[in-house]
Amino acid sequence: MSEAIPVKVQRFAEQIPGGVSELSPAEQKDMAVDILAKIGRLPELEYSAIAAIMTRDPRAINAAAKALPHTWPTGLRREMARGWATEKGLVRSQKDIGETYMRSQQSVSNYWQETIRTLDRHYWNGLSVVEVQVLDLLDFHSRRNAHRAKVSA
């Protein structure tokens, strides 16, 4: 991300939040780097949950699966985490998953509900921490805006 070259992209009917559109590409890049650095400093489980749902990268999904109970088979934890991260649900039916891991369909359903509760908790906890840390970036996107806010106050 820090190696990215700022470019202007044509937008078709896309709304940009107030203040962000006034930033130069360099300021937008700096803001993104700051936010990514804050996410990178989160505890491992929160970081992996955010990375899994935002990037859908298999490495991040496998890391997020570590938050699930270790008594579950590793393949089951990864399959459940993948379903959660893609937000499309499980790829296979619960019956098929149960047959693969020798579990009842009700057990697989319980595992799925536990997966959603656990990974959602880590995801939202991480986002809550980052949100508090970037409030100043959201309110005052640049020094120019910060100066304007001080003058108008």
Helices and strands as residue ranges (DSSP letters): H 25-40, H 44-55, H 58-65, H 74-86, H 94-100, H 105-133, H 135-139, H 143-152
